[in-house]
Amino acid sequence: MATNVSDALIDRLGTWGVTRVFGYPGDGIGAFDGALAEADRSGDGISYIRPTHEEICALMATAHAKFTGEVGVCVATSGPGAFHLLNGLYDAAMDNQPVVAIVGQQGLAAMGTAVQQENHLERVFQDVACYVQTIVTPEQAGVVIDTAFRTARLRLQPAVVVLPHDVQAMDAVEPPEEHWVSRSSTIPASAAVTPPEEELRRAAAIINAGERVTLLVGAGATGATDEVLELAARSGAGIVTALRGKDVVPSDVPHHTQHLGLLGSLPSLHQMRRCDTLVMFGTNYPYGEYLPASGSARAIQIDLKPDALGTRYPTESNLWGDAGATLRALNPLVEQTDDLSWQEQVADEMAGWEREMEAQALATYDDGANPRRFFHELNARLPDDVIVTADAGTTVDWYGHHIRLRRGMRGDLSGRLATMMAAMPYAVAAKFAYPDRPVVCTIGDGAFQMLGMNELITVKKYQHLWPNRQLVVLVMHNDDLAQVSWEMRTEDANPVWRAAQDVESMDYAGYAQLLGFRGVRVDDDDEVAAAIDAAFAHDGVTVIDAVVSRNVPPLPAHISAEYAKNTAVSLLKGDPHGVDVVKDSVVAMATSGVERVKGALNIGDRGDD
């Protein structure tokens, strides 16, 4: 029986299905933390995971939502603790994930009086949260927490509950039947929205009229793999996935050309240039330069977020609905085609791209191991139930180009926000959600030095809870913020500025060993496969310190004239790594296909042949 507001809220969390929260304590949330501890001692508690920083708490809550489909929950104290959550909550907001943050506040009498750590938290969280509310009375507590969960689930956004310190310890009350008091429901609303049949028939007619149909699939279609594949089979469509939708469509589907864009494949780019019908679902793909030219393709969009419909391309049909439910209603209306020539063309080109990716991975460089080699060998050895996380930077280039997720595998990263360092809290959250599955974290040395290294301390603290302790952390050690270095060259025609770009070198394998983990340093291409084999043979944590070249270019699918020109200008200005950049780029280009060489030299048509 709940005795105070904190007890009542914890009971309510359990009713909403919460079994785990990611928190960091402080006096502003102290009474609530005390109630969590008391519930834990009684055996009825929610699992409380305390990482090394509040930002990690929020990123873990976001990752929990991504990997489980549940609402992620994070808890922090007032003032600085609350502020530290913001980056992780923006990750949830920008990738459409339901997260509830419970943050402390000074007592009610202190609000607006500028006492220590008292801030206008509702104003602070107003931009990131779809719902933010301070609980000021016990009668209000239930409806606020219920509204936060319901709103987060339906709008797929973070919600924030502000909990003043004195309110946390007030006596719990049942909401009375009186004016201004709400007696709220803990039953979640269904999100299985399906458009009207008339709209579905209009969309099906557009697909049926197409001869070269392409599906652009995002993470919003998670759980609808079979429905996506059925639509492709009926319409003869090729499939492109947005980066976060990589695990929605199995990699062994031959007409799945992986993702699109700067980090994408050339077959995906060609699909967009050549298709006559585009069906987008579960994605708000933001890079319009990679979509078909206006008027060249008829387009349909399916999305549960109504504000995403029709914002990226002049679509002819916009279907507001859940991807799975909508496809189950749409597929029977799509005629079975017997013309698979477009699908076969897509599959044939993808086979060629895979040969190019292998050649890129097997190339050798004089100034360090090939970073692609690690991802190529890793991909060949991924266990069937693995979960892979990737970080921002060149790590995600190699993840996109070389990691192929088969059915049953999962993979994710910070998408639209693309925050550095998310790969580590994502990986650790995945281990908590699925403690019997192996997890691989791929991360750059710059991101690892931010807060990623700290999370090995969290792993040391909690690994005994995991039946399968296998966690592989692949650190791309190039002493450089490499993605930004390449962006300086290719986007702004500036040489690398070492004061900003250099990452202080350290012994990452040795650091892992200090914590009692297995650490191995690899600086030779010929040692990569054995190191990954050993990591997957070890029932524990392995940190692979991958010493790689900082100058291997993350070549885009199409190398524009501007890309090539800006790179040349940056080198002429005196790039400190200019000689190695030229050498490594020549090696990389020697393994590239004809289309990319033509693009780099600005020769001929960039289009269809």
C-alpha positions, 0 to 999 in steps of 0.5 A: 500500500502506497504511503507517500507520493513517491510510493504511489508513483513507483506503483504506477510505473509498475502498472505501466510495465516498467521493470528498469529505470536508469538513474543518477541520485541527488538530494533533489530526487532523494525521497523518490530514490529512497522509495525505490530503494525500499521497494527493492528491499521488499522484493517488489522493486523496479531494477535501478541501473546507475551509470556514470553520468545523467546523459548516459541515463537518458541515452540508455532509456532511449536505447531501451525504447529502441530495442524493446519497444517499451517506454524507457525511463530515466531519473535525475536530480534537480538542476545540473542532474536534470540538465545533463539529461537533455542530450539523451532526451533530444536523441529520443525526440529526434528518433521518435522514441517514447521516454519518460524522465522523472526529475527532481526539483527544490521544494514548492516554497522555493520555486521562483525564489532563486535558491540553490539548484532551483530552475524553471525546469518546465521551461528548460524541457519545453522544447524537447518534451511532448509533455512536461508537468510539475506535480504540485499535489498528491491528488495530481500525481497519478494523472500526471504520470499516466499522461506522461506515459500515454503521451510518450507512447502515442506521440513517440516522444519524450515526456518529463515529470518534475517532482519537487522534493517536498511533494515526493514525501507527501502522503499519498491519497486516492483522487477524490470525486470532486471538481478539478480532480482527475481519476486517470486510466493506466490503460495505454491507447492503441497505436495500430492506426489504419487508413480508410479503405478508400485511401488504401485502394488509391495507394494500391492503384499507384503501386499497381501502375508502377513498373519500377517500384522502390520501397524506402523503409525506416525504423518506424517499420520495426516489427513489420518485416514480413509485411515489407517483404510481402509488398516487395514480392507482390510489386516486384519492388527493390528495397532501400532502408534508411540507416536506422531501418537497417535491421528491418529488412534482412541483409540476405534479401538480394534486392535490398540495397541497404541504405541511401545517402552520403553513407549509402550504397550506389545501388540505392542511389540508382534505385532512387534515380530510376524508379517510377514509383516510391513507397516510403514508410516508417521514415522521415528521410531528410536528405532530399538530394538523394530522392527522385527528381520531382515529377519523375516518380509517383510517391506514397508515404505511410507514417504514424507521425502525421506531421511527417507525411508529405514533408520530404517529397511531393507525394501523391498519397499520404497514409496516416497509420502504423506501418505494420497495420497499414501494410496488412490492409494494403498488401491484399489490394496490390496485384501480384506482378510476374515482371521481376526484371526491376528487382533482378536488376537491383539485385544484380547491381547490389551483388557488384556493390558487395564485391566492391565493398569486399575489395575496399576492406581487403585493401592495405595501407602504409599508415595503419590498418584498414578500418574497413577490414575490422568491420568486414571481418566482424560482419563475417563472424556475427552471431545469429542473435547479436545486437550491434551498435554504432557511433557517429563519425567514420564508425557509422560509415564502416557500419553502413558499408560493411555490416549486414544484419540478418533476420533476428539480429538488431542494430541501432545508433543515434540517428537524426541527432547523431550524437557522439558516444551513444554507441556505448550506452546503447550497447550496455542498455542492450545487454540489460534488455537482452542479457542472454544475447551477445552485443557489439559496440563499434565506436571511434576513439574520440567518442570513446574518450567522451564518456564511453570509457566510463561505461566500462566501469558500469559494465564492471559493476553489473556484468554479473547480472548477465547470463551471457557476458559477451560484450565486444567493444571495437574502438577505432583508434586513429588519434583523429576526429576523422569524420570531421577531418574529412568534412573539413576537406570535402565540405569546406575545402579546408586543411585539417586543423590539428589543434581541433582534430587530434585525439590524444592517444592512449592504450585502450586495451590496457585500460580494459585490462585495468578493469579486469576485462580482456583487452587486445591491441591490433595494428595489422590487417592480418591479425584482425580476423583472429582477434575477432574470433577470440573475442567471440570465443570469450564469455566476457568483455573484450575491448579491441584497440584497433589501430587504424589509418586516419586517412582512409577516405569514407567514400560516398556512393557518388563522388561529386565534382564539388567533393573532389575539388574541395578535397584537392583545394584542402590539400593544396592549402597544406593539410598536415596529413596531405601525403598520406591522404593522397596515397590512401585515396589512390588505394581506395579509388583503385578498388572502386567501381567505374561509377565512382571513378567517373564521379571523382573525375567528373567524367560523363553522365552521373545517371543511369548507365 
